Amino acid sequence: MKITSVLAACATGAAAVTAAVAGAGPASAAGCTATEAEIYKPPATVTGNPGDILACRPTTLPYVPNAPKLHAWKVQYVTEDAKGAKVAASGTVAVPDAAWTGGGARPTVNYTPFTHGSGPQCSLSKQMTTGFNDQYEAPNLSGFLNKGWALAATDGVGYLDGQTHFYVNGQANGRAALDVVRAARRIPDPVPGGALGGDGKVGITGYSEGGNSSLWAAQLAASYAPELKVAGVASGGVPGDLKTVAKFLNGGPFAGFMADAVVGFHFQYPEMPFDELMNDTGRKAIKDVQTNCLFGTLAVFAGQRMENFSKDKLTLDQIYALKGPDGATWGQIVDGLKLGVDIGAPSSNAKYKIGFPVFQYRGYFEEIIPHETEDGTRAAYCKAGINTTWNNTYPTEHATTLWGASGDVMNFLDDRFHDKPAKGNC
C-alpha cells in the first residue's frame, strides 16, 4: 500500500478524535500538584523503586472521543532502561468515575502506544491532553474506558525534555509499560472507586511499536513485576525480529521507521560506534528524527537507504559487525531484542515465562512489517507451548488493522478479565 494511503487512513481515524471531549474535569489536587513542565523535566538522578511516582498532575483527555466521565493524571515515574539502569518515564492514568460492577477489583488495561515519532511533542500523553498531532489510536482507548476498565498508558522511555525515544527497544519500553501500572496504583489523589488495588487483573495491549512493547512486557512480567496479576496480552503488527524489519524497510517508502529505530538505539547504547560514522546527511538525519512526529519522519526519510548516512557508505550488515568497547557488536544488541527467544510456560526453564493467554494478529494486507517476522513470532510462541490465539485474516493493511482488530482485542481482554478459558489455535 502506498504511503499516501496510510496517511489517509490515519487521518480518517484521527478526524473522529476531534468529534467529542472526555466528560470529566481533573481530580482535586490532594497529592498530585506538579506543573505540566515538571511532568516532562527529567530528574538529575533517578532514585526509588520501579513504579514510584516522581511527579503527577490531574489532567483531562480532550482528544479521547466519547470517553465516559473519568479522572485522569499525567505521571512521571521510575522505571528501568534496557540495561537495567533506573530512568524516569512519562505516562497517563485514567479511571472511570462509575463504580466497577464486573466483580472483583477494577481491571487495568496496560496500553503501549503505536508509533508516534521521536520528537518530544509526539508522546501519547501529550497527544491525548495538550495537542493534536498524529493522534489516531484514541478511539480505541475510549473503548477500554467505556468498559469501566482503568487505563495505564506509558509513553515509553525517552520522551522527557532533552531526550530521544528508545524506539522499538522492547527491553526498555516493556519495563516502562509494567511500571506505569505500578504507578497507577500509587496515585496519591482520591481515585474513583478507591485506589487500584494489587488484586486487580491487568491486560496488556499494543499495536505496531506497541505490539513490540506489549509482548516484551508480557515476556518480562513474571521476572520483573511478579506481583501484577496479568490476565492476558493482545499484540498486533508486531516487529518481532528487528533485523528482518530493517532489511525490508531500507530504501523503501517507510524507511522513517528504521530511522527512528537507529537513532533510538544510539541513545540507549551511546558507547557503541555511531557519531563518528556519520556524514553531514547522517547528522541532519539525527536532528530530523528528534524533531518530527510520525508523518513528518515518514515524509523526510521515504526511499532513503542506510548507506546514505555514513562516511563509508556502511551497509546494515557492516554496521551490525561493528564492536563496542566491551566487544559486543551492534548485531548482538539487535539480536538480543528479538521476541520469542528463550520463552516458555511457567514450569519451563525458559528465561521469559508466560503463564497467561496471548493474542497475536496482523492484517492480511500488511505492507510495513514483513509477514515472516510476525508469523515467526507467533510460531515461536506456539512452539514454546504458550496458549496463543492468532488471527491474520483482517482485510486491512498495517495502519487500519489498529481499528480493524479493535473489537477482537476488546473481546479478548474482556474474556480474560472474566476468567473465561482461552482455547488458542496453535
FENFEN-V160663 format. One record per backbone hydrogen bond with DSSP energy under -0.5 kcal/mol. CO is the residue of the C=O (numbers start at 1). NH is the residue of the N-H. If there is no record, write none. Layout:
co/nh
CO/NH
CO/NH
//
This chain:
co/nh
2/5
2/6
3/7
4/8
5/9
6/10
7/11
8/12
9/13
10/14
11/15
12/16
13/17
14/17
14/18
15/18
16/19
17/20
28/30
31/33
32/58
35/39
36/40
37/40
38/41
40/42
40/161
45/47
49/52
52/78
55/76
56/34
57/74
59/72
61/22
61/64
63/65
64/67
67/23
69/97
69/98
71/95
72/59
73/93
74/57
75/91
76/54
76/55
77/89
78/51
79/87
81/84
85/81
87/79
89/77
90/155
90/156
91/75
92/153
93/73
94/151
95/71
107/150
108/110
108/203
109/111
109/152
110/205
111/154
112/207
116/294
118/165
119/122
120/123
123/127
124/128
125/129
126/130
126/131
128/63
131/133
134/136
137/140
137/141
138/142
139/143
140/144
141/145
142/146
143/147
144/147
144/149
145/148
150/109
151/94
152/111
152/154
153/92
154/113
156/90
157/166
160/163
165/167
166/169
168/170
169/172
169/173
170/174
171/175
172/176
173/177
174/178
175/179
176/180
177/181
178/182
179/183
180/184
181/185
182/185
183/186
184/187
191/194
195/197
197/200
200/229
201/108
202/231
202/232
203/110
204/234
205/112
206/236
207/210
208/212
209/213
210/214
211/215
212/216
213/217
214/218
215/219
216/220
217/221
218/222
220/223
220/224
220/225
221/225
225/228
228/230
229/202
231/357
232/204
233/359
234/206
235/361
236/208
238/240
240/242
240/339
241/245
242/246
243/247
244/248
245/249
246/250
249/252
252/255
252/303
254/257
254/258
255/259
256/260
257/261
258/262
259/263
260/264
261/265
262/266
263/267
264/268
265/269
269/272
274/277
274/278
275/278
277/311
279/283
280/284
281/285
282/286
283/287
284/288
285/289
286/290
287/291
288/291
288/292
289/118
290/120
292/118
292/119
293/297
294/298
295/299
296/300
297/301
298/302
301/304
304/251
305/308
306/309
307/310
309/279
310/313
315/319
316/320
317/321
319/322
320/331
322/330
324/327
328/324
329/333
330/334
331/335
332/336
334/337
335/338
338/341
342/351
342/352
344/354
345/348
351/353
352/344
353/222
357/233
358/360
358/389
359/235
360/391
361/237
362/394
363/366
368/370
370/373
370/374
371/375
372/376
373/377
374/378
375/379
376/380
377/381
378/382
379/383
380/384
381/386
382/385
384/345
386/388
387/358
388/425
389/360
391/362
394/364
394/396
396/365
397/401
398/401
398/402
399/402
400/403
400/404
401/405
403/406
405/409
406/410
407/411
408/412
409/413
410/414
411/415
412/416
413/417
414/418
415/420
416/419
421/423
//
